[in-house]
Amino acid sequence: MTTESIHTEYITESFKHTGSTVADNKRLSVYIAGPMANIEHYNFPAFNQAEKKLESSKIFRKIINPAKLDQNDRALDSTIELTDEERKTIIIRDLKLLVECDSIFMLEGWEDSKGAQVEHALARYLNLKIFYQSRAGSVWS
């Protein structure tokens, strides 16, 4: 069994726990959230890997990967601190994208990220489906 099929099974199981089926949720859009600051290459590889796994599940019609947006906006040097104005511009852009989604996928370590905490709180407030990446790489909601 491939990593992608295992990943799809975890997502499928998470839908069962919410009383839904994969067929009911094929039209979901998902926003990927997680830590970036103080992580090598702003953690872009983890965001990009999550996007590929979510795509392979064939459950989501749209996947918003903020790392892809950021990759064109800044150098991949995680030692450079963003200004308050840059941070404000980025979080406003990201929150606007999040409110257009049906669900959010929280990468491992999101609890240590102020931005991801804000995104998680907004997702809860909006009653979005929330999926979490566990330390083993599995998904649950």
Salt bridges, closest charged atoms under 4 A:
GLU13 OE2 - LYS16 NZ 3.09
GLU40 OE2 - HIS41 NE2 3.51
GLU51 OE1 - LYS68 NZ 3.21
ASP70 OD2 - ARG74 NH2 2.80
ASP70 OD1 - ARG93 NH2 2.71
ASP73 OD2 - ARG93 NH1 3.61
GLU81 OE2 - ARG87 NH2 3.28
ASP84 OD1 - ARG87 NH2 3.90
ASP94 OD1 - ARG93 NH2 2.69
ASP102 OD2 - ARG61 NH2 3.48
GLU108 OE2 - ARG135 NH1 3.08
